[in-house]
Amino acid sequence: MNDTAVRLTGLTRRFGPVRALDGVDLTIERGSTVALLGPNGAGKTTAISIMLGLDPPDGGDVTLFGRPPAEAVRAGQVSAMLQDAGWVPAATIREVVELARALYPRPLATEQILALAGLTERADRRLDRLSGGEAQRARFAFALAGGSDLLILDEPTAAMDVAARQAFWTAIHRYTAEGHTVLFSTHHLHEADEFADRVVVLASGRVVADGPPAQIRALAGGRTVSFDLAGGPVEGLEAVPGVRSVQVRGDRVVLTSDDSDATVLALAKTRGFRGLEVTTAALEAAFLTLTATPSEH
């Protein structure tokens, strides 16, 4: 059995003068959950389209489980949930699930699919009468139907409310626990931070970071030290040892520090504090740092 689910080697793709992918190398092992991040135009959707065999690369190579994408898709090893998937309006959720099952050699049972997608009680509802979040879950059910080794999800939780998102990620946990591989793109950075084993960041068609969420967060550098102002002055905080930046958010001040120990010790000696919190940099901070254009640095 091939332990590599996805392998991209030197992948390039142009659209006129725009280089959507610029020599992308990426390997994803079986059983992992990988988040693909990047600003609009970074190349995420192009990479997904090429992985699914929907768009040919201009250069480089792509294999899924050691096969060209078209072969892996035909063998039922790959399924996807795409943003622009359309429906037959009058069909019900159960009907499209049954249709999806018919496309795969070893599909999951209908009731298992509906339960995983949180749609058991809505199985006989027409697709044109679903809310935005319900429609996303129906797309998820369609993608789940084949029980594929690799599940590719493009912005899967768009239009879902908080409860639906929590249920969705619980379902993904169950799916990956059985050895399946999940690759998802998202603009919800906290989802990548919380649910991915690994984060891959694209910018300008290139991989600019690749590693576990904690490792990506660390690339932002430093920690944040925050505390209640309690009427105290803001002036002079930028001169506290270790401090790189100062932000005031309501009645709290947030300091970005290269040496949080030195910062806290200096504050304790010079002014004291209440409600102190010291945290590592958020994934959002790392993302902004990694994807900033040269003029933004």
Beta strands, then each sheet from edge to edge (+ up, - down):
strand 1: 4-15
strand 2: 18-29
strand 3: 33-37
strand 4: 59-64
strand 5: 78-81
strand 6: 150-154
strand 7: 181-185
strand 8: 198-203
strand 9: 206-211
strand 10: 223-228
strand 11: 243-249
strand 12: 252-257
strand 13: 274-280
sheet 1: 2+ 1- 4+
sheet 2: 5+ 6+ 7+ 3+ 8+ 9-
sheet 3: 11+ 12- 10+ 13-
end
